[in-house]
Amino acid sequence: MNYAETTGADDKAAAILAAATEAFARYGYRRTSMADVAAEAGMSRAALYLHFKNKEDIFTSLVQAYFAQSARAIADALAKGGPPEEALARAFEAKIGPLFHKLMDSPHGAELLDAKAAISPEVVRACEGRVRGVFADWLTTEADAGRVTLAASGGDAVLVAGLIIGALDGVVTAAGDFAGLPGRLRALATLLGRGLTV
């Protein structure tokens, strides 16, 4: 992930975020220290503190970067068109993305998911709102073009977008075995997509 492009951070802060990603994947959230991040970034702890006040600040920035990248990738995936189940399958794959895979491939994946919710709940809510907006915009466009139906929700694209995000998050959280996650996400996309089909 290009942290400078995704977050607007300067090159040094972007390098710190990339280093922190490696440290969190290796040690988990609880065991990772600012010294670990500084060592991974090849800088002193004092230099690290010039950019981030603490580990929570770094982790919050990583969460924001993940959601910013996800929102763009989801919008691009949905813009490719096709039947709703295909568009949703692409969008779900885009939401998970490379950073999620990197962290979930680590032995500390579940801990990092928990840390995301515990460390920055207000940031997560705001970021999820942005992603929900991407799905709502797509649903509105597709419904206006007669390609999907929102009849079951009374035409409320925001409600349906929230249900899509809730179902997606539920599948991810309950996954346990992340190796099987892509298949479960395709099944969810098929189920939801067929429900939206005109």
C-alpha positions in Angstrom: 0.0 0.0 0.0 1.2 3.5 -0.8 0.7 5.2 2.5 1.8 8.6 1.2 -0.8 8.5 -1.5 -3.6 7.0 0.7 -3.1 9.2 3.8 -1.4 12.3 2.4 1.4 11.7 4.8 4.9 12.9 4.1 7.5 10.3 3.0 8.9 9.8 6.5 5.4 9.2 8.1 4.5 6.9 5.2 7.7 4.9 5.9 6.7 4.7 9.6 3.3 3.3 8.7 4.8 0.7 6.4 7.2 -0.3 9.1 4.4 -0.4 11.7 2.4 -2.7 9.4 5.4 -5.1 9.5 5.8 -4.9 13.2 2.1 -5.4 14.0 2.0 -8.4 11.7 5.1 -9.9 13.3 4.3 -9.2 17.0 0.6 -8.4 17.2 -0.8 -5.2 18.7 -0.1 -5.7 22.4 3.5 -6.8 22.0 4.5 -4.2 19.4 6.3 -1.3 21.0 7.3 2.1 19.7 10.9 0.8 19.8 9.9 -2.1 17.5 8.4 0.3 15.0 11.4 2.6 15.2 13.8 -0.3 14.6 11.7 -1.5 11.6 11.7 2.0 10.2 15.4 2.4 10.7 15.1 5.5 13.0 15.4 6.4 16.6 12.4 6.5 18.9 12.9 10.2 19.3 12.5 10.6 15.5 9.4 8.4 15.6 7.8 10.6 18.2 8.2 13.6 15.9 5.5 12.0 13.6 3.3 10.0 15.9 2.5 10.5 19.6 2.1 6.8 20.5 1.3 3.4 19.2 -2.4 4.1 19.3 -1.8 7.1 17.0 0.1 4.9 14.5 -2.6 2.2 14.6 -5.4 4.7 14.1 -3.5 6.1 11.1 -3.2 2.5 9.7 -7.0 2.0 10.2 -7.7 5.2 8.4 -5.4 4.3 5.5 -7.0 0.8 5.2 -10.5 2.3 4.9 -9.5 5.1 2.5 -7.9 2.5 0.2 -10.8 0.2 0.6 -13.4 2.9 -0.3 -11.5 3.7 -3.5 -11.0 0.1 -4.4 -14.7 -0.7 -3.7 -15.9 2.2 -5.9 -13.6 1.0 -8.7 -14.8 -2.6 -8.4 -18.5 -1.6 -8.4 -18.0 0.8 -11.4 -17.1 -2.2 -13.6 -20.8 -3.1 -13.7 -22.2 -6.6 -14.4 -24.8 -8.5 -12.5 -25.2 -7.5 -8.8 -23.6 -10.7 -7.4 -20.5 -10.2 -9.6 -20.2 -6.5 -8.7 -20.5 -7.3 -5.0 -18.0 -10.2 -5.2 -15.5 -7.8 -6.7 -16.3 -5.1 -4.1 -15.9 -7.6 -1.2 -12.6 -8.7 -2.5 -11.5 -5.1 -2.9 -12.6 -4.3 0.7 -10.5 -7.0 2.1 -7.5 -5.9 0.1 -3.7 -6.6 0.4 -3.3 -4.9 3.8 -6.0 -7.0 5.4 -4.6 -10.2 3.9 -1.1 -9.3 5.2 -2.4 -8.8 8.7 -4.7 -11.8 8.7 -1.9 -14.0 7.4 0.0 -13.2 10.6 -0.6 -15.3 13.7 -2.0 -12.1 15.3 -4.8 -11.5 12.8 -7.7 -11.9 15.3 -5.9 -9.7 17.9 -5.4 -7.0 15.3 -9.1 -7.1 14.3 -10.0 -6.7 17.9 -7.6 -3.8 18.4 -9.1 -2.0 15.4 -12.5 -1.8 17.2 -11.0 -1.2 20.7 -8.5 1.5 19.8 -10.3 3.7 17.5 -14.1 3.1 17.5 -15.0 6.6 16.5 -12.6 6.5 13.6 -13.9 3.1 12.5 -17.5 4.4 12.6 -16.5 7.4 10.4 -14.5 5.2 8.0 -17.3 2.6 7.8 -19.7 5.5 7.0 -17.5 6.4 4.0 -17.6 2.8 2.7 -21.3 2.6 3.3 -21.7 5.7 1.2 -19.9 4.1 -1.7 -22.3 1.1 -1.6 -25.3 3.4 -1.2 -24.2 5.5 -4.2 -23.8 2.3 -6.3 -27.2 1.0 -5.2 -28.9 4.3 -6.0 -27.3 4.4 -9.5 -28.2 0.8 -10.2 -31.7 1.2 -8.9 -32.3 4.3 -11.0 -31.1 2.4 -14.1 -33.4 -0.5 -13.3 -30.6 -3.0 -12.8 -31.3 -3.7 -9.1 -34.4 -3.4 -6.9 -34.5 -1.8 -3.5 -38.2 -2.7 -3.0 -37.7 -4.8 0.1 -36.2 -1.8 1.9 -38.7 0.7 0.7 -36.1 2.1 -1.7 -33.7 3.0 1.1 -30.2 2.6 -0.5 -28.5 3.7 2.8 -30.3 1.0 4.7 -29.4 -1.7 2.2 -25.8 -0.5 2.1 -25.7 -0.7 5.9 -27.0 -4.3 5.7 -24.4 -5.2 3.2 -21.6 -3.8 5.3 -23.0 -5.5 8.4 -23.2 -8.9 6.7 -19.7 -8.5 5.3 -18.3 -7.6 8.6 -20.1 -10.5 10.3 -18.6 -13.0 7.8 -15.1 -11.6 8.3 -15.3 -11.5 12.1 -16.7 -15.0 12.3 -14.3 -16.4 9.7 -11.8 -18.0 12.2 -10.1 -19.7 9.3 -9.1 -16.8 7.0 -8.0 -19.3 4.3 -11.7 -20.0 3.6 -12.8 -16.4 3.7 -12.7 -15.7 0.0 -15.2 -18.5 -0.7 -17.5 -17.3 2.1 -17.4 -13.8 0.7 -18.3 -15.1 -2.8 -21.2 -17.0 -1.3 -22.4 -13.8 0.5 -22.1 -11.8 -2.7 -24.2 -14.3 -4.5 -26.9 -14.4 -1.8 -27.1 -10.6 -1.6 -26.8 -10.0 -5.3 -29.6 -12.3 -6.1 -31.8 -10.5 -3.5 -31.1 -7.3 -5.4 -31.7 -8.6 -8.8 -34.7 -7.2 -10.6 
